[in-house]
Amino acid sequence: MGTAMVCVMLGAAVLSGYGISTQIKVRLHAQLVENADFTAHSLERTLSPLIDNHNFEQVQKLLETIGAYRFIQGIFLLDRNGRVVASSDLFAIDQQKDVPIVWDVFQKNLLKKRADIGSFISTAYPVRTSAYNAGSESDIAHVLYIVLKTDYQHQILSTLERAMRLLILVILTIITILGLLLIHFIIMRPLNRLIMNMDSIAGGEYQKPVTMRRKDELGVFMYHFNHMLEIITNKTADLTQSKERLDMALEASESGLWDWNIKTGDVLFNERWVSMLGYGMDDIEPNVSSWEKLLHPDDKAMIMASLERHMKGETPLYRTEQRLLCRDNTWLWILAIGKVVQWDSHGTPERIIGTHIDISRQKRTEAELEKHRNNLQQLVRERTKELEQTQKELLNKAVEAGRAQLSAMVLHNIGNAITPVMLNLEQLKKSSVKQIIDYLRQCYSDLAARKDDLTHYITVDPRGIQVAGYMGDLIRDLETERSKSADLIDRNTVATEYVSQVLSLQRSYAPGITEIKEHIRINMLVEDALKIQESVISRKDITLEKNLMPHIPGFSMEKNKLMQVLVNLIKNSCDAIDEHPEEKHHRISIATFMKENRVCLEISDTGCGVGQERQQEIFEFGISSKGSSGFGLYYCKSFVDANHGVLSLKSDGKGRGATVTLEFAE
């Protein structure tokens, strides 16, 4: 009876051992897979914004950090071409990997694909970026391929199998040797304690060894059993440490992690999620209601609507910017990104995992930029109003400005004419005629003193001979100075006549009390304008070409204002030539002609020209191709338009000259 009971007890222990071994194997495998899923989902949430921003350098660093975990053999990020974009193994980057489960994820749009390969477990997960669409079969751009080590699992199971074999050997030895001598209390008591420890192990308590000291076969079994527990404890600690490293990686990326069980309302917040709001882990209840209480009232409706759309499958990701209440009663801007990862048998979402990222600095920057933009817009409006007022004032003073410009040109020309007159007068003042006369007077005095023997003095006396010769030289010098003085006087006469002509032109085009329209002959007006600019054209060595159509009809217009326009256009051509020194032989061509009963004037130059992109705006206020104020052409255009005329400009580009055309009705 005792032997049968011992055999039954030992058989039960063997069966329990095998059952526990199987249970431990299944539990370790499930825990390993769960850790892989947790790692993948956490990585996916962190990698998605990095991939969207093409920050593959940060992706590489993150994979290298996670890949250092003990239970991970390798992590690879592959694109649709099978190329390794980033990897915990630096030597695998840019290599091609032909992994069937990866291709299954790409082609079938799977959420996960796992395969057991020898002593490794490989799993493929899609990286769902902002472009992901659950209904599409071609929008997964990257797949996360994770290979997990199962060596520690095999070690545990191998140890357990050895222990089971030893247990069987002990049982068979005891049954064979002791048989009926085996006493019930010697076998049952240690087995009961062993069974209690096994129950504890089945409940997850791996750190409770069997405290029984025996030197027989059962003691050896207990020793191996405790050794097995030690291995399990160490492996469990490794898994815990790996989880802590994962938390550190998430914290390094400044991401708070949350895992929401939708049916129960329980939410797992990591420490970063809580600390970024200034709370401690004990301050936040692990429930979705805690998050809802922290939401800003103005954001709640929008966020709940976005979450509802995602849970209905209308959006691939739950992504919102929200404000959460911090411990110091301030609001922190958060970028929340999440995704449903588990559904029930009816397709109802059961679990959502996501991250929180602090974007308060970005929001402050955006607010500052918006403030500066508003200030700039207000400043632009104020300055535009001021410019419009200034423009009106300038338009009102345009005629006076044109007259002043014309007067300045006239004065400039008079100055150019008067300057050589003054120089000539200075030269006349500095003439050596007086000195020559003084020398002649001295020679005459010398000869007068010797008038009694003058013949002998100038023919025989050496001094007399010298005085006579010197007087001849003085007479020749006096003639030369007289010729020079006559030439200077002639020049002054010409300059004085030119000043008279310029003053006459000024009087001719001087405005009266009221502006009246006069009958204008365009050719005469062109000739007068050229006289006003004659000195400038001559000084700059510009070749002037005129092709004025004879007998061209006249037309009625305010003569002095039109003169201002012509002088301004000719002056612009001269200024444009100054801006193009590369051209050695400069030219200004002026032509008048008829075109469809319209009187036309064309002024061409070899100046700096105008780019194609600016020809449409060259007559606008403040626009110039020469770096000036841009008011002259604007005034000319305004005057011509007001008189129903046409003013246009053509140029083949910068450095290729320009042609201005004026058209007026007869």
Phi, psi and omega per residue, in radians:
M1 nan -0.809 3.125
G2 -1.111 -0.715 3.141
T3 -1.122 -0.723 3.131
A4 -1.105 -0.725 3.135
M5 -1.138 -0.731 3.114
V6 -1.063 -0.766 3.140
C7 -1.097 -0.723 3.125
V8 -1.107 -0.762 -3.122
M9 -1.118 -0.782 -3.140
L10 -1.158 -0.668 3.083
G11 -1.099 -0.711 3.101
A12 -1.108 -0.684 3.122
A13 -1.096 -0.721 3.125
V14 -1.088 -0.810 -3.137
L15 -1.111 -0.686 3.103
S16 -1.102 -0.720 3.126
G17 -1.055 -0.801 3.122
Y18 -1.143 -0.673 3.111
G19 -1.111 -0.767 3.125
I20 -1.143 -0.691 3.110
S21 -1.035 -0.768 3.116
T22 -1.134 -0.739 -3.138
Q23 -1.105 -0.739 3.112
I24 -1.111 -0.716 3.131
K25 -1.061 -0.828 -3.141
V26 -1.111 -0.731 -3.099
R27 -1.149 -0.747 3.123
L28 -1.116 -0.718 3.134
H29 -1.125 -0.744 3.132
A30 -1.132 -0.699 -3.132
Q31 -1.169 -0.667 3.117
L32 -1.112 -0.772 3.128
V33 -1.128 -0.713 3.125
E34 -1.089 -0.735 3.107
N35 -1.100 -0.680 3.116
A36 -1.108 -0.768 3.126
D37 -1.096 -0.770 -3.127
F38 -1.087 -0.775 3.129
T39 -1.082 -0.773 -3.103
A40 -1.136 -0.804 -3.123
H41 -1.130 -0.701 3.125
S42 -1.137 -0.773 3.119
L43 -1.101 -0.703 -3.114
E44 -1.053 -0.760 -3.139
R45 -1.130 -0.630 -3.123
T46 -1.358 -0.641 -3.079
L47 -1.307 -0.533 -3.030
S48 -0.973 -0.938 3.126
P49 -1.137 -0.551 3.130
L50 -1.157 -0.718 3.130
I51 -1.209 -0.672 3.102
D52 -1.024 -0.636 -3.139
N53 -1.570 0.090 -3.136
H54 0.995 0.618 3.136
N55 -1.634 1.146 -3.068
F56 -1.257 -0.331 3.066
E57 -1.144 -0.753 3.111
Q58 -1.207 -0.599 3.080
V59 -1.065 -0.773 -3.131
Q60 -1.075 -0.783 -3.133
K61 -1.076 -0.704 -3.119
L62 -1.155 -0.728 3.133
L63 -1.161 -0.640 3.106
E64 -1.129 -0.660 -3.138
T65 -1.188 -0.848 -3.118
I66 -1.171 -0.618 -3.097
G67 -1.158 -0.225 3.125
A68 -1.401 -0.114 3.119
Y69 -1.118 2.564 -2.983
R70 -1.168 -0.574 -3.045
F71 -1.535 0.018 -3.124
I72 -1.833 2.207 3.077
Q73 -1.433 -0.703 3.140
G74 -3.033 2.637 3.074
I75 -2.215 2.297 -3.100
F76 -2.301 2.415 3.028
L77 -1.917 1.947 -3.042
L78 -1.930 2.548 3.047
D79 -1.678 -3.062 -3.047
R80 -1.183 -0.272 3.112
N81 -1.577 0.066 -3.120
G82 1.387 0.191 -3.139
R83 -1.520 2.411 3.124
V84 -1.389 1.926 -3.135
V85 -1.395 -0.722 3.126
A86 -2.608 2.641 -3.057
S87 -2.800 2.660 3.020
S88 -1.222 -0.331 3.068
D89 -1.742 1.881 -3.059
L90 -1.049 -0.506 -3.078
F91 -1.342 -0.175 -3.103
A92 -1.619 -0.158 -3.076
I93 -1.145 2.439 3.140
D94 1.200 0.101 3.050
Q95 -1.525 2.815 3.113
Q96 -1.654 2.351 3.088
K97 -2.190 2.205 3.104
D98 -1.787 1.598 -3.084
V99 -1.975 2.014 -3.072
P100 -0.994 -0.759 -3.070
I101 -1.176 -0.495 3.082
V102 -1.176 -0.761 3.118
W103 -1.127 -0.587 3.087
D104 -1.091 -0.708 3.136
V105 -1.139 -0.760 3.139
F106 -1.126 -0.838 -2.981
Q107 -1.377 -0.590 -3.075
K108 -1.798 0.005 3.125
N109 0.974 0.808 -3.108
L110 -1.421 2.690 3.069
L111 -1.469 -0.386 -3.140
K112 -2.901 2.559 3.069
K113 -2.529 2.184 -3.083
R114 -2.156 2.614 3.098
A115 -2.591 2.441 3.083
D116 -1.671 2.145 -3.127
I117 -2.156 1.724 3.114
G118 1.053 -2.109 -3.114
S119 -1.629 0.291 -3.136
F120 -2.222 2.689 3.000
I121 -2.036 2.099 3.141
S122 -1.921 2.432 -3.094
T123 -2.417 2.438 3.119
A124 -2.073 2.330 -3.136
Y125 -2.271 2.435 3.035
P126 -1.312 2.485 3.038
V127 -1.654 1.894 -3.004
R128 -1.601 1.677 3.121
T129 -1.445 -2.998 -3.099
S130 -1.160 -0.324 -3.141
A131 -1.528 0.004 -3.044
Y132 -1.273 2.433 3.076
N133 -2.362 2.092 -3.031
A134 -1.083 -0.421 -3.103
G135 -1.583 -0.052 -3.100
S136 -1.716 2.732 -3.134
E137 -1.959 0.180 -3.082
S138 -2.466 0.269 -3.081
D139 -1.818 0.109 3.039
I140 -1.443 1.966 -3.078
A141 -1.566 -0.476 -3.075
H142 -2.480 2.576 3.106
V143 -2.222 2.359 3.110
L144 -1.622 2.050 -3.088
Y145 -1.938 2.015 -3.070
I146 -2.021 2.275 3.081
V147 -1.979 2.087 -3.084
L148 -1.817 2.506 3.084
K149 -1.419 2.433 3.057
T150 -2.096 0.279 -3.078
D151 -1.119 -0.677 -3.135
Y152 -1.162 -0.547 3.103
Q153 -1.162 -0.757 3.113
H154 -1.145 -0.606 3.108
Q155 -1.117 -0.769 3.135
I156 -1.093 -0.831 -3.111
L157 -1.148 -0.640 3.109
S158 -1.118 -0.751 3.097
T159 -1.095 -0.734 3.135
L160 -1.113 -0.705 3.126
E161 -1.134 -0.686 3.097
R162 -1.116 -0.690 3.113
A163 -1.117 -0.697 3.129
M164 -1.134 -0.700 3.121
R165 -1.104 -0.746 3.111
L166 -1.094 -0.682 3.102
L167 -1.065 -0.781 3.122
I168 -1.096 -0.722 3.125
L169 -1.097 -0.735 3.113
V170 -1.095 -0.765 -3.126
I171 -1.068 -0.815 -3.131
L172 -1.129 -0.662 3.126
T173 -1.140 -0.781 3.134
I174 -1.084 -0.763 -3.140
I175 -1.111 -0.721 -3.079
T176 -1.251 -0.828 -3.012
I177 -1.426 -0.865 -3.027
L178 -1.474 -0.718 3.133
G179 0.961 -2.161 -3.104
L180 -1.238 -0.276 -3.111
L181 -1.258 -0.269 -3.126
L182 -1.152 2.182 -3.090
I183 -1.620 2.474 -3.028
H184 -0.980 -0.819 -3.036
F185 -1.261 -0.377 3.132
I186 -1.235 -0.552 -3.072
I187 -1.630 -0.756 -2.969
M188 -1.191 -0.737 -3.051
R189 -1.095 -0.875 3.107
P190 -1.136 -0.585 3.122
L191 -1.162 -0.656 3.098
N192 -1.084 -0.747 3.116
R193 -1.137 -0.658 3.098
L194 -1.121 -0.730 -3.140
I195 -1.120 -0.661 3.107
M196 -1.106 -0.717 3.099
N197 -1.140 -0.658 3.114
M198 -1.137 -0.665 3.075
D199 -1.106 -0.672 3.100
S200 -1.117 -0.708 3.111
I201 -1.115 -0.736 3.115
A202 -1.076 -0.506 3.105
G203 -1.467 0.004 3.093
G204 1.733 0.037 3.123
E205 -1.626 1.717 -3.080
Y206 -1.642 -0.139 -3.014
Q207 -1.793 0.528 -3.136
K208 -2.126 1.523 -3.087
P209 -1.297 2.890 3.103
V210 -1.434 2.068 -3.108
T211 -1.684 1.235 3.132
M212 -2.345 2.160 -3.114
R213 -1.788 1.917 3.096
R214 -2.469 2.595 -3.112
K215 -1.840 0.023 3.127
D216 -1.504 -2.959 -3.092
E217 -1.079 -0.621 3.126
L218 -1.160 -0.594 3.076
G219 -1.131 -0.683 3.077
V220 -1.086 -0.714 3.115
F221 -1.068 -0.757 3.137
M222 -1.099 -0.647 3.120
Y223 -1.079 -0.824 3.119
H224 -1.158 -0.605 3.118
F225 -1.129 -0.770 3.096
N226 -1.126 -0.626 3.086
H227 -1.111 -0.684 3.088
M228 -1.096 -0.732 3.113
L229 -1.091 -0.653 3.123
E230 -1.110 -0.728 3.111
I231 -1.107 -0.785 3.134
I232 -1.065 -0.705 3.137
T233 -1.101 -0.765 3.138
N234 -1.109 -0.750 3.134
K235 -1.134 -0.665 3.100
T236 -1.114 -0.697 3.098
A237 -1.112 -0.663 3.091
D238 -1.081 -0.740 3.123
L239 -1.116 -0.702 3.111
T240 -1.108 -0.746 3.121
Q241 -1.121 -0.658 3.110
S242 -1.109 -0.691 3.094
K243 -1.117 -0.696 3.115
E244 -1.114 -0.686 3.096
R245 -1.115 -0.655 3.094
L246 -1.102 -0.730 3.087
D247 -1.077 -0.690 3.123
M248 -1.135 -0.675 3.119
A249 -1.116 -0.708 3.102
L250 -1.147 -0.677 3.131
E251 -1.184 -0.651 3.120
A252 -1.100 -0.559 3.087
S253 -1.519 0.111 3.089
E254 1.018 0.708 3.130
S255 -1.995 2.278 3.003
G256 -1.600 2.361 -3.059
L257 -1.839 2.406 3.041
W258 -2.387 2.496 -3.101
D259 -2.310 1.939 -2.975
W260 -1.900 2.105 2.969
N261 -1.529 1.874 -2.987
I262 -1.149 -0.675 -3.073
K263 -1.213 -0.728 -3.103
T264 -1.591 -0.332 -3.086
G265 1.447 -0.073 3.134
D266 -1.250 2.430 3.123
V267 -2.282 2.293 3.057
L268 -1.669 1.989 3.081
F269 -1.805 2.347 3.019
N270 -1.458 3.016 -3.023
E271 -1.133 -0.601 -3.138
R272 -1.136 -0.676 3.126
W273 -1.011 -0.724 -3.077
V274 -1.372 -0.753 -3.004
S275 -1.225 -0.527 -3.137
M276 -1.148 -0.310 3.072
L277 -1.697 -0.023 3.106
G278 1.538 0.160 -3.128
Y279 -1.726 2.907 2.978
G280 -1.742 2.918 -3.107
M281 -1.071 -0.555 -3.124
D282 -1.391 -0.200 -3.103
D283 -1.454 -0.335 -3.069
I284 -1.952 2.117 3.079
E285 -1.265 2.303 -3.097
P286 -1.266 1.112 -3.120
N287 -2.494 2.655 -3.106
V288 -1.096 -0.422 3.127
S289 -1.127 -0.525 3.105
S290 -1.090 -0.747 3.109
W291 -1.158 -0.733 -3.127
E292 -1.087 -0.634 3.136
K293 -1.179 -0.489 -3.104
L294 -1.484 -0.198 -3.101
L295 -1.211 2.510 3.050
H296 -1.208 2.363 -3.097
P297 -1.005 -0.603 -3.115
D298 -1.273 -0.329 -3.099
D299 -1.696 -0.293 -2.923
K300 -1.074 -0.840 -3.087
A301 -1.066 -0.781 -3.129
M302 -1.123 -0.711 -3.099
I303 -1.204 -0.758 3.135
M304 -1.117 -0.656 3.099
A305 -1.133 -0.720 3.110
S306 -1.129 -0.720 3.117
L307 -1.128 -0.697 -3.140
E308 -1.133 -0.723 3.123
R309 -1.093 -0.685 3.137
H310 -1.188 -0.728 -3.134
M311 -1.156 -0.435 3.066
K312 -1.458 -0.070 3.130
G313 1.475 0.234 -3.126
E314 -1.387 -0.393 3.118
T315 -2.263 2.522 -3.122
P316 -1.228 -0.458 -3.091
L317 -2.397 2.594 2.930
Y318 -1.601 1.986 -3.051
R319 -2.464 1.997 -3.132
T320 -2.474 2.747 2.954
E321 -1.862 2.144 -3.013
Q322 -2.405 2.784 3.092
R323 -1.889 2.264 3.120
L324 -2.046 2.540 -3.096
L325 -1.372 2.165 3.108
C326 -1.507 2.993 -3.123
R327 -1.126 -0.527 -3.133
D328 -1.558 0.318 3.080
N329 1.173 0.354 2.988
T330 -1.751 2.871 -3.116
W331 -1.839 2.317 -3.127
L332 -1.953 2.229 3.095
W333 -1.343 2.269 -3.077
I334 -2.220 2.390 2.938
L335 -1.672 1.958 -3.118
A336 -1.781 2.214 3.114
I337 -2.260 2.251 -3.138
G338 -2.630 2.968 -3.138
K339 -2.739 2.469 3.048
V340 -1.203 2.248 -3.109
V341 -2.078 -0.080 -3.099
Q342 -2.624 2.380 3.108
W343 -2.216 2.756 3.060
D344 -1.519 -3.056 -3.074
S345 -1.137 -0.339 3.128
H346 -1.656 0.068 3.129
G347 1.451 0.210 3.108
T348 -1.489 2.318 -3.137
P349 -1.045 2.370 3.119
E350 -1.989 -0.477 -3.006
R351 -2.572 2.364 3.078
I352 -2.226 2.347 3.073
I353 -2.092 2.432 -3.138
G354 -2.779 -3.078 -3.117
T355 -2.315 2.762 3.004
H356 -2.111 2.335 3.112
I357 -2.208 2.317 -3.140
D358 -1.290 2.035 3.121
I359 -2.084 0.418 -3.105
S360 -1.099 -0.678 3.130
R361 -1.110 -0.715 3.104
Q362 -1.097 -0.704 -3.141
K363 -1.161 -0.686 3.104
R364 -1.116 -0.700 3.103
T365 -1.103 -0.746 3.121
E366 -1.097 -0.692 3.131
A367 -1.128 -0.730 3.113
E368 -1.104 -0.733 3.122
L369 -1.124 -0.699 3.118
E370 -1.118 -0.719 3.116
K371 -1.092 -0.816 3.126
H372 -1.107 -0.647 3.141
R373 -1.143 -0.752 3.119
N374 -1.113 -0.750 3.108
N375 -1.077 -0.711 3.133
L376 -1.143 -0.711 3.120
Q377 -1.107 -0.732 3.110
Q378 -1.112 -0.734 3.123
L379 -1.113 -0.699 3.116
V380 -1.109 -0.733 3.120
R381 -1.086 -0.748 3.136
E382 -1.131 -0.788 -3.130
R383 -1.156 -0.626 3.111
T384 -1.106 -0.723 3.105
K385 -1.094 -0.751 3.110
E386 -1.106 -0.713 3.133
L387 -1.147 -0.680 3.106
E388 -1.094 -0.730 3.110
Q389 -1.128 -0.749 3.113
T390 -1.093 -0.678 3.131
Q391 -1.085 -0.729 3.109
K392 -1.091 -0.748 3.127
E393 -1.117 -0.699 3.126
L394 -1.140 -0.673 3.107
L395 -1.100 -0.707 3.136
N396 -1.130 -0.528 -3.112
K397 -1.726 0.151 -3.047
A398 -1.074 -0.733 -3.096
V399 -1.131 -0.800 3.117
E400 -1.072 -0.673 3.122
A401 -1.113 -0.715 3.124
G402 -1.126 -0.718 3.122
R403 -1.123 -0.718 3.131
A404 -1.092 -0.681 3.129
Q405 -1.125 -0.743 3.138
L406 -1.119 -0.749 3.117
S407 -1.100 -0.684 3.124
A408 -1.085 -0.684 3.116
M409 -1.141 -0.729 -3.140
V410 -1.098 -0.803 3.118
L411 -1.088 -0.661 3.112
H412 -1.079 -0.762 -3.139
N413 -1.151 -0.704 3.095
I414 -1.089 -0.728 3.109
G415 -1.065 -0.719 3.115
N416 -1.095 -0.575 -3.134
A417 -1.391 -0.662 -3.082
I418 -1.241 -0.607 -3.092
T419 -0.963 -0.895 3.103
P420 -1.124 -0.510 3.091
V421 -1.071 -0.794 3.133
M422 -1.113 -0.697 3.113
L423 -1.103 -0.721 3.133
N424 -1.099 -0.713 3.114
L425 -1.099 -0.685 3.105
E426 -1.092 -0.698 3.126
Q427 -1.139 -0.641 3.102
L428 -1.124 -0.671 3.116
K429 -1.121 -0.628 -3.096
K430 -1.505 0.158 -3.095
S431 -1.070 2.558 -3.122
S432 -1.583 0.251 -3.118
V433 -1.059 -0.783 -3.108
K434 -1.031 -0.740 -3.132
Q435 -1.139 -0.674 3.131
I436 -1.125 -0.712 3.131
I437 -1.115 -0.699 3.115
D438 -1.070 -0.723 3.119
Y439 -1.116 -0.718 3.135
L440 -1.125 -0.674 3.133
R441 -1.097 -0.695 3.125
Q442 -1.146 -0.730 3.111
C443 -1.075 -0.715 3.140
Y444 -1.121 -0.726 3.129
S445 -1.080 -0.712 -3.138
D446 -1.113 -0.732 -3.134
L447 -1.228 -0.669 -3.132
A448 -1.111 -0.594 3.131
A449 -1.192 -0.359 -3.112
R450 -1.993 0.550 -3.028
K451 -1.183 -0.401 -3.128
D452 -1.253 -0.633 3.116
D453 -2.155 0.798 -3.034
L454 -1.090 -0.676 -3.108
T455 -1.121 -0.816 3.133
H456 -1.103 -0.619 -3.069
Y457 -1.160 -0.756 -3.050
I458 -1.540 -0.121 -3.127
T459 -1.947 -0.511 -3.059
V460 -1.964 -0.805 -3.085
D461 -1.172 2.202 -3.126
P462 -1.008 -0.673 3.138
R463 -1.173 -0.707 3.135
G464 -1.097 -0.762 3.111
I465 -1.038 -0.707 -3.127
Q466 -1.170 -0.704 3.139
V467 -1.123 -0.709 -3.132
A468 -1.109 -0.796 3.119
G469 -1.121 -0.673 -3.115
Y470 -1.150 -0.640 3.101
M471 -1.118 -0.605 3.086
G472 -1.115 -0.762 3.109
D473 -1.100 -0.723 -3.132
L474 -1.110 -0.675 3.121
I475 -1.116 -0.718 3.118
R476 -1.142 -0.734 3.116
D477 -1.102 -0.645 3.131
L478 -1.123 -0.660 3.103
E479 -1.148 -0.698 3.114
T480 -1.086 -0.800 3.138
E481 -1.110 -0.645 3.099
R482 -1.090 -0.697 3.136
S483 -1.134 -0.741 3.121
K484 -1.098 -0.766 -3.130
S485 -1.082 -0.691 3.123
A486 -1.106 -0.705 3.127
D487 -1.116 -0.755 3.125
L488 -1.111 -0.680 3.116
I489 -1.129 -0.690 3.101
D490 -1.082 -0.741 3.136
R491 -1.095 -0.770 3.132
N492 -1.078 -0.625 3.113
T493 -1.110 -0.791 3.118
V494 -1.070 -0.796 -3.125
A495 -1.100 -0.695 3.129
T496 -1.120 -0.704 3.090
E497 -1.115 -0.679 3.120
Y498 -1.100 -0.753 3.107
V499 -1.054 -0.699 3.128
S500 -1.071 -0.738 3.123
Q501 -1.128 -0.762 -3.119
V502 -1.098 -0.755 3.116
L503 -1.115 -0.625 3.100
S504 -1.114 -0.733 3.091
L505 -1.090 -0.738 -3.124
Q506 -1.068 -0.765 3.107
R507 -1.116 -0.598 -3.116
S508 -1.139 -0.653 -3.072
Y509 -1.839 0.204 3.091
A510 -1.264 2.407 -3.092
P511 -1.300 2.651 3.043
G512 -1.584 -2.937 3.122
I513 -1.121 -0.679 3.076
T514 -2.175 2.485 3.123
E515 -1.400 2.241 3.097
I516 -2.199 2.697 3.110
K517 -1.464 2.453 -3.132
E518 -2.204 2.814 3.062
H519 -1.333 2.149 -2.978
I520 -1.993 2.328 2.952
R521 -1.790 1.951 -2.983
I522 -1.076 -0.632 -3.110
N523 -1.126 -0.707 3.121
M524 -1.154 -0.692 3.137
L525 -1.121 -0.686 3.116
V526 -1.112 -0.759 -3.137
E527 -1.073 -0.746 3.139
D528 -1.156 -0.694 3.115
A529 -1.106 -0.664 3.125
L530 -1.189 -0.595 3.091
K531 -1.116 -0.682 3.130
I532 -1.113 -0.617 -3.105
Q533 -1.709 0.132 -3.017
E534 -1.024 -0.779 -3.080
S535 -1.147 -0.656 3.127
V536 -1.142 -0.790 -3.129
I537 -1.108 -0.721 -3.131
S538 -1.177 -0.772 -3.097
R539 -1.108 -0.598 -3.114
K540 -1.519 0.085 3.092
D541 0.980 0.834 3.133
I542 -1.735 2.282 3.085
T543 -1.359 2.228 -3.117
L544 -1.840 2.170 3.108
E545 -2.008 2.205 3.139
K546 -2.082 2.361 3.063
N547 -2.415 1.361 -3.047
L548 -1.673 2.128 -3.113
M549 -1.188 2.179 -3.139
P550 -1.244 2.691 3.065
H551 0.979 0.597 3.118
I552 -1.307 2.397 -3.073
P553 -1.075 2.692 3.086
G554 -1.638 3.052 3.111
F555 -2.667 2.895 -3.040
S556 -1.747 2.262 -3.124
M557 -2.956 2.889 3.065
E558 -1.258 1.935 -2.953
K559 -1.138 -0.781 -3.045
N560 -1.182 -0.612 3.116
K561 -1.214 -0.698 3.093
L562 -1.125 -0.635 3.080
M563 -1.059 -0.705 3.095
Q564 -1.041 -0.716 3.126
V565 -1.090 -0.826 -3.102
L566 -1.116 -0.774 3.137
V567 -1.087 -0.694 3.128
N568 -1.111 -0.752 -3.130
L569 -1.152 -0.726 3.121
I570 -1.152 -0.723 3.107
K571 -1.082 -0.689 3.091
N572 -1.054 -0.696 3.110
S573 -1.113 -0.717 3.106
C574 -1.117 -0.743 3.124
D575 -1.144 -0.672 3.123
A576 -1.119 -0.626 3.093
I577 -1.141 -0.655 3.083
D578 -1.080 -0.536 -3.118
E579 -1.421 -0.020 -3.104
H580 -2.277 1.205 -3.092
P581 -1.246 -0.235 -3.114
E582 -1.129 -0.539 3.125
E583 -1.326 2.199 -3.062
K584 -1.469 -0.621 -3.070
H585 -2.032 1.716 -3.076
H586 -1.592 2.674 -3.018
R587 -2.584 2.476 2.958
I588 -2.161 2.173 -3.128
S589 -1.985 2.297 3.130
I590 -2.181 2.247 -3.111
A591 -2.404 2.532 2.997
T592 -2.099 2.539 -3.111
F593 -2.860 2.984 3.102
M594 -1.848 2.496 3.122
K595 -2.537 1.832 3.114
E596 0.922 0.967 3.099
N597 1.089 0.430 3.084
R598 -2.146 2.387 3.103
V599 -1.428 2.218 -3.038
C600 -2.142 2.510 3.054
L601 -2.258 2.299 -3.106
E602 -2.213 2.218 3.124
I603 -2.103 2.048 -3.138
S604 -2.017 2.581 3.106
D605 -2.483 2.944 3.101
T606 -1.868 0.636 -3.068
G607 -1.457 -2.716 -2.995
C608 -1.260 -0.274 3.096
G609 1.255 3.134 -3.108
V610 -2.343 2.335 3.106
G611 -1.144 2.672 -3.104
Q612 -1.018 -0.636 -3.060
E613 -1.236 -0.266 -3.062
R614 -1.923 -0.054 -3.069
Q615 -1.197 -0.505 -3.141
Q616 -1.287 -0.400 -3.055
E617 -1.959 0.126 -3.018
I618 -1.133 -0.449 -3.126
F619 -1.615 0.075 3.116
E620 -1.364 2.782 -3.108
F621 -1.121 2.294 3.079
G622 1.434 0.056 -3.117
I623 -1.763 2.284 3.109
S624 -2.595 2.550 3.083
S625 -1.599 -0.069 -3.049
K626 -1.985 0.077 -3.139
G627 1.476 0.172 3.132
S628 -1.554 -2.946 -3.074
S629 -1.224 -0.404 3.138
G630 1.386 0.282 -3.103
F631 -1.563 -0.542 -3.048
G632 -1.027 -0.954 -3.136
L633 -1.124 -0.593 3.109
Y634 -1.095 -0.770 3.106
Y635 -1.132 -0.773 3.129
C636 -1.004 -0.790 -3.136
K637 -1.107 -0.742 -3.132
S638 -1.093 -0.761 -3.141
F639 -1.133 -0.793 -3.117
V640 -1.121 -0.762 3.123
D641 -1.095 -0.688 -3.125
A642 -1.128 -0.427 3.132
N643 -1.784 0.390 3.057
H644 1.050 0.549 3.083
G645 -1.802 -3.100 -3.137
V646 -2.261 2.230 3.062
L647 -2.134 2.109 -3.086
S648 -2.346 2.798 3.140
L649 -2.353 2.419 3.061
K650 -2.279 2.479 3.094
S651 -2.682 2.493 3.108
D652 -1.445 0.070 3.096
G653 2.241 3.093 -3.136
K654 -1.041 2.334 3.098
G655 1.379 0.160 -3.066
R656 -2.163 0.420 3.051
G657 1.291 3.132 -3.122
A658 -2.669 2.761 3.110
T659 -2.290 2.183 3.099
V660 -1.890 2.332 -3.097
T661 -2.138 2.279 3.066
L662 -1.947 2.368 3.114
E663 -2.321 2.311 3.083
F664 -2.358 2.565 3.050
A665 -1.257 2.622 -3.141
E666 -1.060 nan nan
